Every structure is written in C-alpha cells, then in structure tokens.
Amino acid sequence: MALKIRMSRAGTKHRPFYKIVIADSRKARDGAFVERVGSYNPMLEKGHKDRVVLDVDRIRHWLSKGATPSDRVALFLHQASLGPKPVIHETPKKSAPKAKAQERIKAAAEAAAKAAEAAQA
C-alpha cells in the first residue's frame, strides 16, 4: 500500500478547510484515510497560529514508515522543519508563447534596438 500525506477538502463552497491525512494513494481525495495528522485553513491570515496545525510526532512516524507528502504538504513540512524544501517546477512549456508570437517579440526587440541606435546618432 503506497501511503501519501495529503490534504482532504472539507468546508463549504467558497469557505475551504483542509484536513491533512495519511491515505492510500489509490483512494479518492476526500475518501477513506488511515489517520488525520493536521489541518490547514487558508481563510486565516498567514501569521495566524491555527492556519496550519500539524501533529509532528505522528507525521515523523509516518515519514519513517515510507509515506510521501504531496507538494503542498511538503512545503508545510519544510516550514515546520520536518523535511527539505520541495522543488518548485518552472513554468510549463505549454504556456510559453508560440513560434509566431516569439518571432513578433524578437522583431519588436530588434526594432527597438535600431530606434535606440538612431536616437543616439
């Protein structure tokens, strides 16, 4: 059984609240879980003490058993000094401008360089 430390959504529409749980990776996000080890309330200010609540002893126990945290939970664990900082991936290539747009950007940059040279001369 592949265990994950991840968030399970609770709360109402437009008022999210997340439980940080140990769950089988094959189960649904809000489905069955093994144990609840914390909570996350994004509605509170960033400095509020109840925004992220973690049961440190149980999280250490599950990490020693081989549970892997999700990206967001890994960030919470790093902030609580329980793990390394997760790698933030670069912007996906799909969202980069397409070939014609890149040509237009390059042409505009060249035109601006020529205009700057003409202004100096």
Backbone torsions as a table, in degrees:
resi	resn	phi	psi	omega
1	MET	NA	122.2	179.3
2	ALA	-87.4	112.6	-177.5
3	LEU	-93.1	140.6	177.4
4	LYS	-125.9	146.6	169.6
5	ILE	-101.4	111.8	-174.1
6	ARG	-144.1	178.0	-178.9
7	MET	-101.7	142.8	176.3
8	SER	-118.8	124.9	-173.7
9	ARG	-77.2	139.2	173.6
10	ALA	-136.7	-170.1	179.6
11	GLY	87.5	-173.0	-176.9
12	THR	-109.5	-179.4	178.4
13	LYS	-62.2	132.2	-179.2
14	HIS	67.0	7.2	176.6
15	ARG	-135.7	68.8	-174.2
16	PRO	-70.8	151.9	173.8
17	PHE	-148.7	134.6	-176.2
18	TYR	-120.1	138.2	170.9
19	LYS	-96.8	135.4	174.5
20	ILE	-93.4	117.6	-171.1
21	VAL	-128.5	160.8	169.4
22	ILE	-98.6	121.2	-176.0
23	ALA	-141.1	156.4	172.4
24	ASP	-69.2	133.5	-176.0
25	SER	-63.8	-18.5	-178.9
26	ARG	-86.1	-10.2	-178.9
27	LYS	-83.7	161.6	179.3
28	ALA	-66.5	157.5	-177.6
29	ARG	-54.8	-47.5	-178.8
30	ASP	-100.3	16.1	-177.0
31	GLY	-86.1	-152.3	-176.0
32	ALA	-63.8	142.9	176.1
33	PHE	-137.2	162.4	-176.7
34	VAL	-83.0	-47.8	-176.8
35	GLU	-155.8	145.2	174.8
36	ARG	-92.9	126.6	-176.0
37	VAL	-121.1	7.7	178.4
38	GLY	169.6	-173.8	179.0
39	SER	-149.7	160.4	178.7
40	TYR	-141.0	123.9	179.3
41	ASN	-118.7	97.8	-177.2
42	PRO	-70.6	-8.4	-179.9
43	MET	-78.0	-16.2	179.8
44	LEU	-86.5	159.1	178.3
45	GLU	-64.1	158.0	-176.0
46	LYS	-62.7	-30.8	-178.1
47	GLY	-87.5	-4.5	-176.1
48	HIS	-68.0	139.1	-175.2
49	LYS	-70.9	-21.7	-179.0
50	ASP	-96.6	7.2	179.4
51	ARG	-64.9	-48.5	176.1
52	VAL	-125.5	118.9	178.9
53	VAL	-118.2	125.1	-178.4
54	LEU	-126.5	140.2	171.2
55	ASP	-91.4	92.1	-170.4
56	VAL	-58.9	-43.0	-178.1
57	ASP	-62.2	-44.9	-178.7
58	ARG	-69.9	-34.7	178.2
59	ILE	-66.3	-43.3	176.4
60	ARG	-59.7	-40.9	178.8
61	HIS	-59.6	-48.6	-177.0
62	TRP	-70.9	-33.6	175.5
63	LEU	-64.1	-36.7	178.0
64	SER	-69.2	-25.8	177.3
65	LYS	-81.5	-7.0	176.3
66	GLY	106.3	9.4	177.6
67	ALA	-69.7	139.0	179.9
68	THR	-110.6	131.6	-179.0
69	PRO	-79.7	151.1	172.5
70	SER	-71.3	172.1	-176.9
71	ASP	-59.5	-47.9	-177.5
72	ARG	-67.2	-42.3	179.1
73	VAL	-67.0	-35.4	176.7
74	ALA	-61.8	-36.1	176.3
75	LEU	-65.6	-42.0	176.8
76	PHE	-61.9	-41.7	-179.8
77	LEU	-65.8	-37.5	177.3
78	HIS	-64.2	-41.2	179.5
79	GLN	-65.9	-26.1	177.8
80	ALA	-94.9	11.4	179.6
81	SER	59.9	39.4	179.0
82	LEU	-110.5	-0.3	-179.0
83	GLY	-173.9	174.6	179.5
84	PRO	-73.9	160.3	177.9
85	LYS	-70.9	131.3	-179.5
86	PRO	-70.1	152.5	179.7
87	VAL	-77.1	124.6	176.0
88	ILE	-90.0	121.2	-176.9
89	HIS	-75.7	151.0	178.8
90	GLU	-71.1	172.1	179.2
91	THR	-61.1	135.3	-179.7
92	PRO	-62.0	150.2	179.8
93	LYS	-67.0	-25.3	-179.8
94	LYS	-62.2	-32.1	-176.6
95	SER	-86.5	-3.9	178.1
96	ALA	-70.4	153.0	177.9
97	PRO	-60.2	148.1	-179.7
98	LYS	-75.4	177.8	-172.4
99	ALA	-59.9	-47.5	-177.9
100	LYS	-64.8	-39.4	178.8
101	ALA	-65.2	-38.8	177.8
102	GLN	-65.2	-37.2	176.9
103	GLU	-63.6	-42.9	178.9
104	ARG	-63.2	-40.3	178.9
105	ILE	-64.1	-42.9	179.7
106	LYS	-65.0	-43.1	179.2
107	ALA	-63.9	-40.3	178.6
108	ALA	-65.0	-38.9	178.5
109	ALA	-65.2	-41.3	178.2
110	GLU	-64.8	-41.2	179.3
111	ALA	-64.0	-39.4	178.5
112	ALA	-66.4	-37.9	177.4
113	ALA	-65.0	-42.4	178.5
114	LYS	-64.9	-39.0	179.2
115	ALA	-66.1	-36.9	178.8
116	ALA	-67.6	-38.7	177.2
117	GLU	-65.7	-41.7	179.8
118	ALA	-66.3	-36.3	179.7
119	ALA	-68.3	-32.3	179.3
120	GLN	-75.1	-30.0	-176.8
121	ALA	-80.9	NA	NA
